[in-house]
Amino acid sequence: MRTKKKVSVTIDAEIFEDIAKAAESCNMAKSQLAQEAFKLWLKKRTEESMAAGYVEMANEDIEFSNTALHAQKETLS
């Protein structure tokens, strides 16, 4: 069974030329270069999504802390 899938993309001629030059200078196939680029892009998107989630969780923690502090002050008053 095949573990690879074929994909077709349409890109600007200038980008294609840059890809061809990069693949040649790195001594790799354009498909291998594209696969690495996709992996890097997916990794970056995942990291950005996780970072946004952490910021959101931190904001929720701050809100909860402020609510708890306010409740504690009311209890002590």
Secondary structure, DSSP 8 states (H G I E B T S, - for coil): ------------HHHHHHHHHHHHHTT--HHHHHHHHHHHHHHHHHHHHHHHHHHHHHHHHHHHHHHHHHHHHHHH-
